[in-house]
Amino acid sequence: MKGTIVLSHGLESGPDATKVSALAKVAEACGWNSVRPDYRDLDATRSLEAIGARSARALASAPASGRVIFAGSSMGAFISGLASTQRASDALFLLALPVGIEGYPVAFTAAKVPTTLVHGWHDELCPVNATIEFARARGDSLHLVDDDHRLGAHVAFCAELFRQFLNSLD
C-alpha cells in the first residue's frame, strides 16, 4: 500500500455515505488503504465541542507513521483540514468545505500540502465565495460544479478527480 487515506463523512451522514464510499473505492484501486471513522455518535450531540473530538478521531484513525492523506466532505472536510495541521500529511481532498462554522472559536486552517477542493456553485450551506477566497489565498486547485451542498449530481466526477489527484502524488 502507498499509504492511508482518512475519509471523513459530513454531518447527518455516516462512514458508508455515497461520496466517501466512492472515494474509498478509488483509493483502494489506486493502491491506498482507506479508513472511514464513524462520527455519528459525536454528531448526535449537535455540539460545537464535537468538532474537536471529530478531529481527534480522524487523527487517531491515521497510522503513526507513513503517508497520510486527509479527505472529507462538508464537516468531514473541515476536520480533515484541522487534522492536517496536527499530523504530517501528504495531501488534502476537500468537498463542500465550510471555511468557517458559526460559533466555533477556532479559525479554519489546513496544512500547506497539495490540496484539491470541489464545491457546488449553489451550495446552500457553505458559501461558494468563501471557498473561492480560501483556495485563491493558498493557490489550491478548485473545481466549481453546477450542484448544491451534497454534490449529489457530481459523485462520479469527484471520484474521477480523486483518482487523478492520487495519481499525481505518485
PAROLUM-787296 format. One record per residue: x, y, z of N, C-alpha, C, CB in turn; residue number from 1; residue in one letter; chain. Coordinates in Angstrom, 1 decimal, m for minus. Each point is the difference from the previous one (the first is absolute). Glycine has a CB too. Example, Ala and Ser with C-alpha at 12.3 -4.5 7.8 and 13.67 -1.06 7.14 Angstrom:
// residues 2
{kollo {13.2, m5.7, 7.8}, {m0.9, 1.2, 0.0}, {0.9, 1.2, 0.0}, {m1.9, m1.2, 1.2}, 1, 'A', 'A'}
{kollo {1.5, 2.3, m1.9}, {0.9, 1.1, 0.0}, {m0.8, 1.1, 0.8}, {1.2, m0.6, m2.2}, 2, 'S', 'A'}
END
This chain:
// residues 170
{kollo {0.8, m1.2, 0.0}, {m0.8, 1.2, 0.0}, {0.9, 1.3, 0.0}, {m1.8, m1.3, 1.2}, 1, 'M', 'A'}
{kollo {1.3, 2.3, m1.9}, {0.7, 1.2, m0.1}, {m0.1, 0.9, 1.3}, {m0.4, m0.1, m2.5}, 2, 'K', 'A'}
{kollo {m0.6, m0.2, 3.3}, {m0.2, 0.8, 1.2}, {m1.5, m0.1, 0.4}, {1.8, 1.6, m0.7}, 3, 'G', 'A'}
{kollo {m2.3, m0.7, 1.5}, {m1.3, m0.1, 0.5}, {m0.7, 1.3, m0.2}, {0.7, m1.5, 1.8}, 4, 'T', 'A'}
{kollo {m2.0, 1.4, m2.3}, {m0.9, 1.1, m0.2}, {m1.1, 0.0, 1.1}, {0.5, 0.1, m2.5}, 5, 'I', 'A'}
{kollo {m0.6, 0.9, 3.3}, {m1.0, 0.2, 1.0}, {m1.2, 0.7, m0.6}, {1.7, 0.0, 1.9}, 6, 'V', 'A'}
{kollo {m2.8, m0.7, m2.1}, {m1.1, 0.6, m0.7}, {m1.1, 0.3, 1.0}, {0.5, m1.3, m2.1}, 7, 'L', 'A'}
{kollo {m0.8, 2.6, 2.2}, {m0.9, 0.4, 1.1}, {m1.4, 0.5, m0.6}, {2.0, 0.7, 1.4}, 8, 'S', 'A'}
{kollo {m3.0, m1.3, m0.9}, {m1.4, 0.4, m0.5}, {m0.5, 1.3, 0.6}, {m0.5, m2.5, m0.3}, 9, 'H', 'A'}
{kollo {m0.5, 3.0, m0.2}, {m0.6, 1.2, 0.5}, {m1.1, m0.2, 1.1}, {0.4, 1.0, m2.2}, 10, 'G', 'A'}
{kollo {m0.9, 0.1, 2.7}, {m1.1, m0.2, 1.0}, {m1.2, m0.6, m0.7}, {0.8, 2.0, 1.2}, 11, 'L', 'A'}
{kollo {m1.6, m2.7, m0.3}, {m1.2, m0.6, m0.5}, {0.3, m1.0, m1.1}, {m1.3, 2.0, 0.6}, 12, 'E', 'A'}
{kollo {2.5, m2.7, m0.5}, {0.4, m0.9, m1.0}, {0.7, m1.2, 0.8}, {0.3, 1.8, m1.8}, 13, 'S', 'A'}
{kollo {0.5, m2.6, 1.2}, {0.7, m1.0, 0.6}, {1.1, m0.6, m0.8}, {m2.1, m0.6, 1.2}, 14, 'G', 'A'}
{kollo {2.9, m0.3, m0.7}, {1.1, m0.5, m0.7}, {m0.3, m0.8, m1.3}, {1.1, m0.2, 2.2}, 15, 'P', 'A'}
{kollo {m2.4, m0.1, m2.4}, {m0.4, m0.7, m1.2}, {m0.7, 1.0, m1.0}, {m0.2, m2.1, 1.3}, 16, 'D', 'A'}
{kollo {0.4, 3.4, m1.0}, {m0.6, 1.0, m0.9}, {0.5, m0.1, m1.4}, {m0.2, 1.5, 2.0}, 17, 'A', 'A'}
{kollo {m0.6, m1.0, m2.9}, {0.2, m0.2, m1.4}, {1.4, 0.6, m0.5}, {m2.4, 0.1, m0.3}, 18, 'T', 'A'}
{kollo {2.7, 1.1, 0.7}, {1.3, 0.6, m0.4}, {1.2, m0.7, 0.6}, {m1.2, 2.2, m0.3}, 19, 'K', 'A'}
{kollo {1.2, m2.4, 1.6}, {1.2, m0.6, 0.6}, {0.1, m1.5, m0.5}, {m0.1, 1.6, 2.0}, 20, 'V', 'A'}
{kollo {m1.0, m2.2, m2.3}, {0.1, m1.4, m0.5}, {0.6, 0.0, m1.4}, {m2.0, m0.6, 1.4}, 21, 'S', 'A'}
{kollo {1.6, 1.6, m2.2}, {0.6, 0.0, m1.3}, {1.5, 0.3, 0.0}, {m2.3, 0.8, m0.9}, 22, 'A', 'A'}
{kollo {2.7, 0.1, 1.8}, {1.4, 0.3, 0.2}, {0.8, m1.2, 0.5}, {m0.6, 2.5, 0.4}, 23, 'L', 'A'}
{kollo {0.0, m3.2, 0.5}, {0.7, m1.2, 0.5}, {0.2, m1.0, m1.1}, {m1.1, 0.3, 2.2}, 24, 'A', 'A'}
{kollo {0.2, m0.5, m3.1}, {0.2, m1.0, m1.1}, {1.2, 0.5, m0.9}, {m2.5, m0.6, 0.0}, 25, 'K', 'A'}
{kollo {2.5, 1.9, m0.2}, {1.1, 0.5, m0.9}, {1.3, m0.1, 0.8}, {m1.6, 1.6, m1.1}, 26, 'V', 'A'}
{kollo {1.7, m1.3, 2.4}, {1.2, m0.1, 0.7}, {0.5, m1.4, m0.1}, {m0.8, 1.7, 1.6}, 27, 'A', 'A'}
{kollo {0.0, m2.7, m1.3}, {0.5, m1.4, m0.1}, {0.4, m0.4, m1.3}, {m1.6, m0.6, 1.8}, 28, 'E', 'A'}
{kollo {0.9, 1.0, m2.9}, {0.4, m0.3, m1.4}, {1.4, 0.7, m0.3}, {m2.4, m0.2, m0.7}, 29, 'A', 'A'}
{kollo {2.7, 1.3, 1.3}, {1.3, 0.6, m0.2}, {1.1, m0.4, 0.9}, {m1.3, 1.9, m0.8}, 30, 'C', 'A'}
{kollo {1.0, m2.9, 1.7}, {1.0, m0.6, 0.8}, {0.2, 0.7, 1.4}, {1.1, m0.6, m2.1}, 31, 'G', 'A'}
{kollo {m2.1, 1.3, 2.5}, {0.0, 0.6, 1.4}, {m1.0, m0.8, 0.9}, {0.6, 2.3, m1.0}, 32, 'W', 'A'}
{kollo {m0.2, m2.3, 2.2}, {m0.9, m0.5, 1.1}, {m0.9, 1.1, 0.3}, {1.7, m1.7, 0.9}, 33, 'N', 'A'}
{kollo {m3.0, 1.5, m0.6}, {m0.9, 1.0, 0.5}, {m0.6, m0.4, 1.3}, {m0.4, 0.8, m2.4}, 34, 'S', 'A'}
{kollo {0.1, 0.2, 3.2}, {m0.7, m0.2, 1.2}, {m1.1, 1.1, 0.1}, {2.0, m1.0, 1.2}, 35, 'V', 'A'}
{kollo {m3.2, 0.6, m0.7}, {m1.1, 0.9, 0.1}, {m0.5, 0.1, 1.4}, {m0.6, m0.5, m2.4}, 36, 'R', 'A'}
{kollo {1.1, 1.4, 3.2}, {m0.4, 0.1, 1.4}, {m1.5, 0.3, 0.0}, {2.2, 0.8, 0.8}, 37, 'P', 'A'}
{kollo {m2.9, m1.3, 0.3}, {m1.4, 0.3, 0.2}, {m0.2, 1.0, 1.0}, {m0.5, m2.4, m0.6}, 38, 'D', 'A'}
{kollo {m0.1, 3.6, 0.2}, {m0.2, 1.1, 0.9}, {m1.4, 0.2, 0.4}, {1.9, 1.1, m1.1}, 39, 'Y', 'A'}
{kollo {m2.8, m2.1, 0.8}, {m1.4, 0.2, 0.3}, {m0.3, 0.2, 1.4}, {m0.5, m1.4, m2.0}, 40, 'R', 'A'}
{kollo {1.2, 0.8, 2.9}, {m0.3, 0.2, 1.5}, {0.3, 1.4, 0.4}, {0.5, m2.4, 0.4}, 41, 'D', 'A'}
{kollo {0.6, 2.9, m1.0}, {0.4, 1.4, 0.4}, {m1.0, 1.0, m0.7}, {2.4, m0.7, 0.2}, 42, 'L', 'A'}
{kollo {m2.8, 0.4, m1.4}, {m0.9, 0.9, m0.7}, {m1.4, 0.1, 0.6}, {1.3, m0.5, m2.1}, 43, 'D', 'A'}
{kollo {m1.7, m0.6, 2.8}, {m1.3, 0.0, 0.6}, {m0.1, 1.0, 1.1}, {m0.1, m2.4, m0.5}, 44, 'A', 'A'}
{kollo {1.2, 2.9, 1.1}, {0.0, 1.0, 1.0}, {m0.3, 1.4, m0.5}, {1.6, m1.4, 1.3}, 45, 'T', 'A'}
{kollo {m1.4, 1.6, m2.6}, {m0.1, 1.3, m0.6}, {0.7, 1.1, 0.7}, {m2.2, m0.7, m0.8}, 46, 'R', 'A'}
{kollo {3.3, 0.3, 1.5}, {0.8, 0.9, 0.8}, {1.2, 0.5, m0.8}, {m0.8, m1.1, 2.1}, 47, 'S', 'A'}
{kollo {1.2, 2.3, m2.0}, {1.2, 0.5, m0.6}, {1.3, m0.6, 0.5}, {m1.2, 2.1, m0.4}, 48, 'L', 'A'}
{kollo {1.1, m2.6, 1.7}, {1.1, m0.7, 0.6}, {0.3, m1.3, m0.7}, {m0.5, 1.1, 2.2}, 49, 'E', 'A'}
{kollo {m0.5, m1.6, m2.9}, {0.2, m1.3, m0.7}, {1.0, 0.2, m1.2}, {m2.3, m0.7, 0.7}, 50, 'A', 'A'}
{kollo {2.5, 1.9, m1.1}, {0.9, 0.2, m1.1}, {1.5, m0.4, 0.4}, {m1.5, 1.9, m0.9}, 51, 'I', 'A'}
{kollo {1.9, m1.5, 2.1}, {1.3, m0.4, 0.4}, {0.1, m1.5, 0.2}, {0.2, 2.2, 1.2}, 52, 'G', 'A'}
{kollo {m1.3, m2.8, m0.7}, {0.0, m1.5, 0.2}, {0.0, m0.7, m1.4}, {m1.2, 0.3, 2.2}, 53, 'A', 'A'}
{kollo {0.6, 0.3, m3.2}, {0.0, m0.6, m1.3}, {1.4, 0.1, m0.6}, {m2.4, 0.7, m0.4}, 54, 'R', 'A'}
{kollo {3.1, 0.4, 0.6}, {1.3, 0.2, m0.5}, {1.0, m1.1, 0.7}, {m0.4, 2.5, m0.5}, 55, 'S', 'A'}
{kollo {0.2, m2.6, 1.8}, {0.8, m1.0, 0.8}, {m0.2, m1.4, m0.6}, {m0.1, 1.5, 2.1}, 56, 'A', 'A'}
{kollo {m1.2, m1.8, m2.4}, {m0.3, m1.4, m0.5}, {0.6, m0.2, m1.4}, {m2.1, 0.0, 1.3}, 57, 'R', 'A'}
{kollo {2.1, 1.1, m2.1}, {0.7, m0.1, m1.3}, {1.5, m0.3, 0.2}, {m1.7, 1.5, m1.1}, 58, 'A', 'A'}
{kollo {2.3, m0.8, 2.0}, {1.4, m0.1, 0.2}, {0.3, m1.4, 0.6}, {0.2, 2.4, 0.4}, 59, 'L', 'A'}
{kollo {m1.0, m2.9, 0.5}, {0.2, m1.4, 0.5}, {m0.2, m1.1, m1.0}, {m0.8, 0.9, 2.2}, 60, 'A', 'A'}
{kollo {0.1, m0.5, m3.3}, {m0.2, m1.0, m1.1}, {1.2, m0.1, m0.9}, {m2.5, 0.4, 0.1}, 61, 'S', 'A'}
{kollo {3.3, 0.6, m0.1}, {1.2, 0.0, m0.8}, {1.1, m0.8, 0.6}, {m0.6, 2.3, m0.9}, 62, 'A', 'A'}
{kollo {1.4, m3.0, 0.2}, {1.1, m0.7, 0.5}, {1.1, 0.9, 0.6}, {m0.4, m1.9, m1.6}, 63, 'P', 'A'}
{kollo {1.2, 1.5, 2.5}, {1.0, 0.8, 0.7}, {1.1, 0.4, m1.0}, {m0.5, m1.1, 2.2}, 64, 'A', 'A'}
{kollo {0.7, 0.3, m3.2}, {1.0, 0.3, m1.0}, {m0.5, m0.4, m1.4}, {1.9, m0.4, 1.7}, 65, 'S', 'A'}
{kollo {m1.2, 0.9, m2.7}, {m0.3, m0.3, m1.4}, {m0.8, 1.2, m0.6}, {0.0, m2.5, 0.6}, 66, 'G', 'A'}
{kollo {m0.3, 2.3, m1.8}, {m0.7, 1.1, m0.8}, {m1.5, 0.0, 0.4}, {1.6, m0.3, m1.9}, 67, 'R', 'A'}
{kollo {m2.1, 1.5, 2.1}, {m1.4, 0.2, 0.3}, {m0.6, 1.1, m0.8}, {0.4, m0.8, 2.4}, 68, 'V', 'A'}
{kollo {m1.6, 0.6, m2.9}, {m0.8, 1.0, m0.6}, {m1.3, 0.2, 0.8}, {1.0, m0.5, m2.3}, 69, 'I', 'A'}
{kollo {m1.4, 1.7, 2.6}, {m1.3, 0.2, 0.6}, {m0.9, 0.5, m1.1}, {1.0, 0.6, 2.2}, 70, 'F', 'A'}
{kollo {m2.2, m1.2, m2.2}, {m1.0, 0.4, m1.0}, {m1.4, m0.1, 0.7}, {1.4, m0.9, m1.9}, 71, 'A', 'A'}
{kollo {m2.3, 1.8, 1.4}, {m1.3, 0.0, 0.6}, {m1.0, 0.9, m0.6}, {1.1, m0.6, 2.1}, 72, 'G', 'A'}
{kollo {m2.3, 0.5, m1.7}, {m1.1, 0.8, m0.6}, {m0.7, 0.8, 1.1}, {m0.3, m1.7, m1.8}, 73, 'S', 'A'}
{kollo {0.1, 3.0, 1.6}, {m0.7, 0.9, 0.9}, {0.8, 0.0, 1.4}, {m2.2, m0.4, m1.2}, 74, 'S', 'A'}
{kollo {1.5, 0.1, 2.2}, {0.7, 0.0, 1.3}, {1.2, m1.0, 0.0}, {m2.2, 0.5, 1.2}, 75, 'M', 'A'}
{kollo {2.1, m1.5, m2.0}, {1.2, m0.9, m0.2}, {1.1, 0.7, m0.6}, {m1.5, m1.9, m0.2}, 76, 'G', 'A'}
{kollo {1.3, 2.8, m0.8}, {1.0, 0.8, m0.6}, {0.6, 1.0, 1.0}, {m1.2, m0.2, m2.2}, 77, 'A', 'A'}
{kollo {0.3, 0.8, 3.0}, {0.5, 0.9, 1.1}, {1.0, m0.6, 0.9}, {m2.2, 1.2, m0.1}, 78, 'F', 'A'}
{kollo {1.8, m2.4, 0.6}, {0.9, m0.6, 1.0}, {1.2, m0.7, m0.6}, {m2.0, m0.4, 1.4}, 79, 'I', 'A'}
{kollo {1.9, 0.1, m2.7}, {1.2, m0.5, m0.8}, {1.0, 1.1, 0.0}, {m1.4, m1.6, m1.4}, 80, 'S', 'A'}
{kollo {1.0, 2.8, 1.1}, {1.0, 1.1, 0.0}, {0.6, 0.2, 1.3}, {m1.3, 1.1, m1.8}, 81, 'G', 'A'}
{kollo {0.5, m1.1, 2.9}, {0.5, 0.2, 1.3}, {1.0, m1.1, 0.4}, {m2.1, 1.1, 0.6}, 82, 'L', 'A'}
{kollo {1.7, m2.4, m1.0}, {0.9, m1.1, 0.4}, {1.3, 0.1, m0.8}, {m2.0, m1.4, 0.4}, 83, 'A', 'A'}
{kollo {2.0, 1.9, m1.6}, {1.2, 0.1, m0.8}, {1.1, 1.0, 0.7}, {m1.4, m0.5, m2.1}, 84, 'S', 'A'}
{kollo {0.9, 1.3, 3.0}, {0.9, 1.0, 0.7}, {0.7, m0.7, 1.2}, {m1.4, 1.9, m0.8}, 85, 'T', 'A'}
{kollo {0.8, m3.1, 1.2}, {0.5, m0.6, 1.2}, {0.8, m1.3, m0.3}, {m2.0, 1.0, 1.2}, 86, 'Q', 'A'}
{kollo {1.9, m1.5, m2.4}, {0.7, m1.2, m0.4}, {0.5, 0.2, m1.4}, {m1.4, m1.5, 1.5}, 87, 'R', 'A'}
{kollo {2.6, 1.2, m1.8}, {0.6, 0.2, m1.3}, {m0.9, m0.8, m1.0}, {2.3, 0.3, 0.9}, 88, 'A', 'A'}
{kollo {m2.7, 0.4, m2.0}, {m0.8, m0.6, m1.0}, {0.6, 0.4, m1.4}, {m2.0, 0.1, 1.5}, 89, 'S', 'A'}
{kollo {1.7, m1.0, m2.4}, {0.5, 0.2, m1.4}, {m0.9, 0.8, m0.8}, {1.1, m2.2, 0.2}, 90, 'D', 'A'}
{kollo {m2.4, 2.3, 0.1}, {m0.9, 0.7, m0.9}, {m1.4, 0.1, 0.7}, {1.3, m0.8, m2.0}, 91, 'A', 'A'}
{kollo {m2.1, 1.6, 1.4}, {m1.4, 0.2, 0.5}, {m0.9, 0.0, m1.2}, {0.7, 1.3, 2.0}, 92, 'L', 'A'}
{kollo {m1.9, m2.0, m1.8}, {m1.0, 0.0, m1.1}, {m1.3, 0.4, 0.8}, {1.2, m1.8, m1.5}, 93, 'F', 'A'}
{kollo {m1.8, 3.0, 1.2}, {m1.0, 0.6, 0.8}, {m1.3, 0.3, m0.9}, {1.7, 0.9, 1.6}, 94, 'L', 'A'}
{kollo {m2.8, m1.5, m1.2}, {m1.3, 0.2, m0.7}, {m0.9, 0.9, 0.8}, {0.3, m2.2, m1.1}, 95, 'L', 'A'}
{kollo {m0.9, 3.2, 0.5}, {m1.0, 0.8, 0.7}, {0.5, 0.5, 1.3}, {m1.8, m1.3, m1.1}, 96, 'A', 'A'}
{kollo {2.9, 2.0, 1.1}, {0.7, 0.4, 1.2}, {m0.6, 1.2, 0.6}, {2.1, m0.8, m1.0}, 97, 'L', 'A'}
{kollo {m2.5, 0.7, 2.3}, {m0.3, 1.3, 0.7}, {1.2, 0.6, 0.6}, {m2.3, m1.0, 0.6}, 98, 'P', 'A'}
{kollo {2.7, 2.2, m1.1}, {1.2, 0.6, 0.5}, {m0.2, 0.7, 1.3}, {0.7, 0.3, m2.3}, 99, 'V', 'A'}
{kollo {m1.9, m0.3, 2.8}, {m0.2, 0.5, 1.4}, {m1.3, m0.6, 0.5}, {1.2, 2.2, m0.5}, 100, 'G', 'A'}
{kollo {m1.3, m2.4, 1.8}, {m1.2, m0.6, 0.6}, {m0.5, 1.0, 1.1}, {0.8, m2.4, m0.5}, 101, 'I', 'A'}
{kollo {m2.0, 2.9, 0.3}, {m0.5, 1.0, 0.9}, {0.0, m0.4, 1.4}, {m1.4, 0.8, m1.8}, 102, 'E', 'A'}
{kollo {2.1, 0.0, 2.7}, {0.0, m0.4, 1.4}, {1.3, m0.8, 0.4}, {m2.5, 0.1, 0.0}, 103, 'G', 'A'}
{kollo {3.2, m0.6, m1.0}, {1.2, m0.8, 0.3}, {1.1, 0.9, 0.1}, {m0.9, m2.0, m1.2}, 104, 'Y', 'A'}
{kollo {1.6, 2.0, 2.4}, {1.1, 1.0, 0.2}, {1.3, m0.2, m0.7}, {m1.1, 0.3, 2.2}, 105, 'P', 'A'}
{kollo {1.3, m1.4, m2.8}, {1.2, m0.3, m0.7}, {m0.1, 0.3, m1.5}, {0.6, m1.8, 1.7}, 106, 'V', 'A'}
{kollo {0.3, 2.6, m2.2}, {m0.1, 0.4, m1.4}, {0.5, m1.3, m0.8}, {0.4, 2.5, 0.5}, 107, 'A', 'A'}
{kollo {m1.0, m2.7, m1.7}, {0.4, m1.1, m0.8}, {1.3, 0.3, m0.6}, {m2.4, m0.5, m0.6}, 108, 'F', 'A'}
{kollo {3.2, m0.6, 0.6}, {1.3, 0.0, m0.6}, {0.4, m1.4, m0.5}, {0.7, 1.9, 1.5}, 109, 'T', 'A'}
{kollo {0.2, m2.0, m2.4}, {0.4, m1.2, m0.5}, {1.5, 0.0, m0.4}, {m2.3, m0.4, m0.9}, 110, 'A', 'A'}
{kollo {3.0, m0.7, 1.0}, {1.4, m0.1, m0.4}, {0.1, 0.4, m1.4}, {0.4, m1.8, 1.7}, 111, 'A', 'A'}
{kollo {0.8, 2.4, m2.0}, {0.3, 0.5, m1.4}, {0.6, m1.3, m0.7}, {0.4, 2.5, 0.7}, 112, 'K', 'A'}
{kollo {m1.3, m3.3, m1.1}, {0.4, m1.2, m0.8}, {m0.9, 0.0, m1.3}, {0.6, m1.3, 2.1}, 113, 'V', 'A'}
{kollo {m0.3, 0.5, m3.1}, {m0.8, m0.1, m1.1}, {m1.5, m0.2, 0.4}, {1.9, m0.9, m1.4}, 114, 'P', 'A'}
{kollo {m2.7, 1.9, 0.9}, {m1.4, 0.0, 0.4}, {m0.9, 0.2, m1.2}, {0.6, 0.8, 2.3}, 115, 'T', 'A'}
{kollo {m1.7, m1.7, m2.3}, {m1.0, 0.2, m1.1}, {m1.3, 0.2, 0.7}, {1.3, m1.4, m1.7}, 116, 'T', 'A'}
{kollo {m2.1, 2.3, 1.3}, {m1.3, 0.3, 0.5}, {m1.1, m0.2, m1.1}, {1.0, 1.6, 1.8}, 117, 'L', 'A'}
{kollo {m2.1, m2.1, m1.4}, {m1.2, 0.0, m0.9}, {m1.1, 0.7, 0.7}, {0.7, m2.2, m1.2}, 118, 'V', 'A'}
{kollo {m1.4, 3.1, 0.6}, {m1.1, 0.8, 0.6}, {m1.1, 0.2, m1.0}, {1.7, 1.1, 1.6}, 119, 'H', 'A'}
{kollo {m2.9, m1.1, m1.1}, {m1.2, 0.3, m0.8}, {m0.2, 1.5, m0.1}, {m1.0, m2.2, 0.6}, 120, 'G', 'A'}
{kollo {0.7, 2.7, m1.8}, {m0.4, 1.4, m0.2}, {m1.2, 0.3, 0.8}, {1.0, 0.0, m2.3}, 121, 'W', 'A'}
{kollo {m1.9, m0.9, 2.5}, {m1.3, 0.2, 0.7}, {0.0, m0.6, 1.4}, {m1.1, 0.1, m2.2}, 122, 'H', 'A'}
{kollo {2.3, m0.2, 2.9}, {0.1, m0.5, 1.3}, {m0.8, 0.9, 1.0}, {2.2, m1.0, m0.5}, 123, 'D', 'A'}
{kollo {m3.3, 0.5, 1.0}, {m0.9, 0.8, 0.9}, {0.5, 0.1, 1.4}, {m1.8, m0.7, m1.4}, 124, 'E', 'A'}
{kollo {2.8, m0.1, 1.8}, {0.6, 0.0, 1.4}, {1.3, 0.6, 0.1}, {m1.2, m2.1, 0.4}, 125, 'L', 'A'}
{kollo {2.1, 2.0, m1.4}, {1.3, 0.5, 0.1}, {0.2, 0.9, m1.2}, {0.9, m2.1, 1.2}, 126, 'C', 'A'}
{kollo {m0.8, 3.4, m1.0}, {0.0, 1.0, m1.1}, {1.2, m0.3, m0.9}, {m1.1, 1.7, 1.5}, 127, 'P', 'A'}
{kollo {0.8, m1.7, m2.8}, {1.1, m0.3, m0.9}, {1.1, 1.1, 0.0}, {m1.7, m1.2, m1.4}, 128, 'V', 'A'}
{kollo {1.3, 2.4, 1.6}, {1.0, 1.1, m0.1}, {1.1, m0.2, 1.1}, {m1.7, 1.5, m0.9}, 129, 'N', 'A'}
{kollo {1.3, m2.0, 2.1}, {1.0, m0.2, 1.0}, {1.0, m1.1, m0.4}, {m1.7, 0.7, 1.7}, 130, 'A', 'A'}
{kollo {1.2, m1.7, m2.3}, {0.9, m1.1, m0.5}, {0.9, 0.5, m1.1}, {m1.8, m1.7, 0.6}, 131, 'T', 'A'}
{kollo {1.3, 2.5, m1.5}, {0.8, 0.5, m1.1}, {1.1, 0.9, 0.6}, {m2.0, 0.0, m1.5}, 132, 'I', 'A'}
{kollo {1.7, 0.8, 2.5}, {1.1, 0.8, 0.7}, {1.0, m0.8, 0.7}, {m1.7, 1.8, 0.2}, 133, 'E', 'A'}
{kollo {1.2, m2.9, 0.5}, {0.9, m0.9, 0.7}, {1.0, m0.6, m1.1}, {m1.7, m0.5, 1.8}, 134, 'F', 'A'}
{kollo {1.2, m0.1, m2.8}, {0.8, m0.6, m1.0}, {0.9, 1.0, m0.7}, {m1.8, m1.7, m0.4}, 135, 'A', 'A'}
{kollo {1.3, 2.9, 0.1}, {0.9, 1.0, m0.7}, {1.2, 0.4, 0.9}, {m2.1, 0.9, m1.2}, 136, 'R', 'A'}
{kollo {1.8, m0.7, 2.5}, {1.1, 0.4, 0.9}, {1.1, m1.0, 0.1}, {m1.7, 1.2, 1.3}, 137, 'A', 'A'}
{kollo {1.3, m2.5, m1.5}, {1.0, m1.1, 0.2}, {0.5, m0.5, m1.4}, {m1.1, m0.6, 2.1}, 138, 'R', 'A'}
{kollo {0.5, 1.0, m3.2}, {0.3, m0.5, m1.3}, {m0.4, m1.5, m0.2}, {1.9, 1.6, 0.0}, 139, 'G', 'A'}
{kollo {m3.0, m2.0, 0.7}, {m0.4, m1.4, m0.1}, {m0.8, m0.2, m1.3}, {m0.1, m0.1, 2.5}, 140, 'D', 'A'}
{kollo {0.0, m1.1, m2.9}, {m0.9, m0.4, m1.1}, {m1.4, 0.0, 0.4}, {1.8, m1.4, m1.0}, 141, 'S', 'A'}
{kollo {m2.7, 2.1, 0.3}, {m1.4, 0.2, 0.4}, {m0.9, m0.4, m1.2}, {0.6, 1.8, 1.7}, 142, 'L', 'A'}
{kollo {m1.5, m2.7, m1.6}, {m0.9, m0.4, m1.0}, {m1.4, 0.4, 0.4}, {1.5, m1.9, m0.7}, 143, 'H', 'A'}
{kollo {m2.1, 2.9, 0.0}, {m1.4, 0.4, 0.3}, {m0.9, m0.7, m1.0}, {0.8, 2.3, 0.9}, 144, 'L', 'A'}
{kollo {m1.9, m2.8, m0.3}, {m1.0, m0.8, m0.8}, {m1.4, 0.5, 0.2}, {1.5, m2.0, 0.1}, 145, 'V', 'A'}
{kollo {m2.3, 1.7, m1.1}, {m1.4, 0.5, 0.1}, {m0.8, m1.0, 0.9}, {0.2, 1.0, m2.3}, 146, 'D', 'A'}
{kollo {m0.1, m0.8, 3.6}, {m0.6, m0.9, 0.9}, {m0.2, 0.7, 1.4}, {1.1, m2.0, m1.1}, 147, 'D', 'A'}
{kollo {m1.7, 1.3, 2.0}, {m0.3, 0.6, 1.3}, {1.0, m0.6, 1.0}, {m2.4, 0.3, m0.5}, 148, 'D', 'A'}
{kollo {2.1, m0.2, 1.8}, {1.0, m0.4, 1.0}, {0.3, m1.5, 0.0}, {m0.9, 1.9, 1.4}, 149, 'H', 'A'}
{kollo {m0.1, m2.7, m1.7}, {0.2, m1.4, 0.0}, {0.9, m0.5, m1.2}, {m2.2, m0.2, 1.1}, 150, 'R', 'A'}
{kollo {2.3, 1.0, m2.1}, {0.8, m0.4, m1.2}, {m0.5, m1.4, m0.6}, {2.0, 1.2, 0.9}, 151, 'L', 'A'}
{kollo {m3.3, m1.4, m0.7}, {m0.6, m1.3, m0.4}, {0.0, m0.3, m1.5}, {m1.4, 0.3, 1.9}, 152, 'G', 'A'}
{kollo {1.4, 0.8, m2.7}, {0.1, m0.2, m1.4}, {1.4, m0.2, m0.5}, {m2.1, 1.3, m0.3}, 153, 'A', 'A'}
{kollo {3.1, m1.2, 1.2}, {1.4, 0.0, m0.4}, {0.8, m1.0, 0.7}, {m0.2, 2.4, m0.5}, 154, 'H', 'A'}
{kollo {m0.4, m3.5, 1.0}, {0.8, m1.0, 0.8}, {1.0, m0.7, m0.9}, {m2.0, m0.4, 1.5}, 155, 'V', 'A'}
{kollo {1.6, 0.1, m2.7}, {0.9, m0.7, m1.0}, {1.1, 1.0, m0.4}, {m1.9, m1.5, m0.9}, 156, 'A', 'A'}
{kollo {1.6, 2.8, 0.7}, {1.0, 1.0, m0.3}, {1.0, 0.1, 1.2}, {m1.7, 1.3, m1.4}, 157, 'F', 'A'}
{kollo {1.2, m1.3, 2.6}, {0.9, 0.1, 1.2}, {0.9, m1.2, 0.0}, {m1.7, 1.4, 1.3}, 158, 'C', 'A'}
{kollo {1.2, m2.6, m1.5}, {0.7, m1.2, 0.0}, {1.1, 0.0, m1.0}, {m2.0, m1.2, 0.9}, 159, 'A', 'A'}
{kollo {1.7, 1.6, m2.1}, {1.0, 0.1, m1.1}, {1.1, 1.0, 0.3}, {m1.8, m0.7, m1.7}, 160, 'E', 'A'}
{kollo {1.4, 1.9, 2.2}, {0.9, 1.0, 0.4}, {0.9, m0.5, 1.1}, {m1.6, 1.8, m0.7}, 161, 'L', 'A'}
{kollo {1.1, m2.6, 1.6}, {0.8, m0.6, 1.1}, {1.0, m0.9, m0.6}, {m1.9, 0.2, 1.6}, 162, 'F', 'A'}
{kollo {1.5, m1.0, m2.5}, {0.9, m1.0, m0.7}, {1.2, 0.8, m0.6}, {m1.9, m1.6, m0.5}, 163, 'R', 'A'}
{kollo {1.6, 2.7, m0.2}, {1.0, 0.8, m0.7}, {0.9, 0.6, 1.1}, {m1.5, 0.5, m2.0}, 164, 'Q', 'A'}
{kollo {0.9, 0.0, 3.1}, {0.7, 0.6, 1.1}, {1.0, m1.0, 0.6}, {m1.9, 1.5, 0.4}, 165, 'F', 'A'}
{kollo {1.5, m2.7, m0.1}, {0.8, m1.0, 0.6}, {1.2, m0.4, m1.0}, {m2.0, m0.9, 1.4}, 166, 'L', 'A'}
{kollo {1.7, 0.8, m2.6}, {1.0, m0.4, m1.0}, {1.0, 1.1, m0.2}, {m1.7, m1.4, m1.2}, 167, 'N', 'A'}
{kollo {1.4, 2.6, 1.5}, {0.9, 1.2, m0.1}, {1.0, 0.0, 1.2}, {m1.7, 1.3, m1.3}, 168, 'S', 'A'}
{kollo {1.4, m2.1, 2.3}, {0.8, 0.0, 1.2}, {1.1, m1.0, 0.0}, {m1.9, 0.8, 1.3}, 169, 'L', 'A'}
{kollo {1.8, m1.7, m2.3}, {1.0, m1.1, m0.1}, {1.4, 0.5, m0.3}, {m1.9, m1.6, m0.7}, 170, 'D', 'A'}
END
